[in-house]
Amino acid sequence: MDMRKLVGENFARIRRAKGLSQERVAEISGFSQQYISGLERGSRNPTILSLYELATALGVSHVELVQPLSGEVVSLD
């Protein structure tokens, strides 16, 4: 799995677990709903600052967005 896909999957999983819509996260974070949708699909390449701001909007550490689930292998390609 590549890093963009990992971040997108983690973001979507955490967002859903917190009961937040993409639209609500967009309101909280200041990013557009289209950006968040692209992030979740793995088509966005967020900066470190974006990861921090998105994690803050979800109320989690930025590390949770980049941390593989146990047993996952991540490619930086």
Secondary structure, 3 states (H helix, E strand, C coil): CEHHHHHHHHHHHHHHHCCCCHHHHHHHHCCCHHHHHHHHHCCCCCCHHHHHHHHHHHCCCCHHHHCCCCCCCCECC
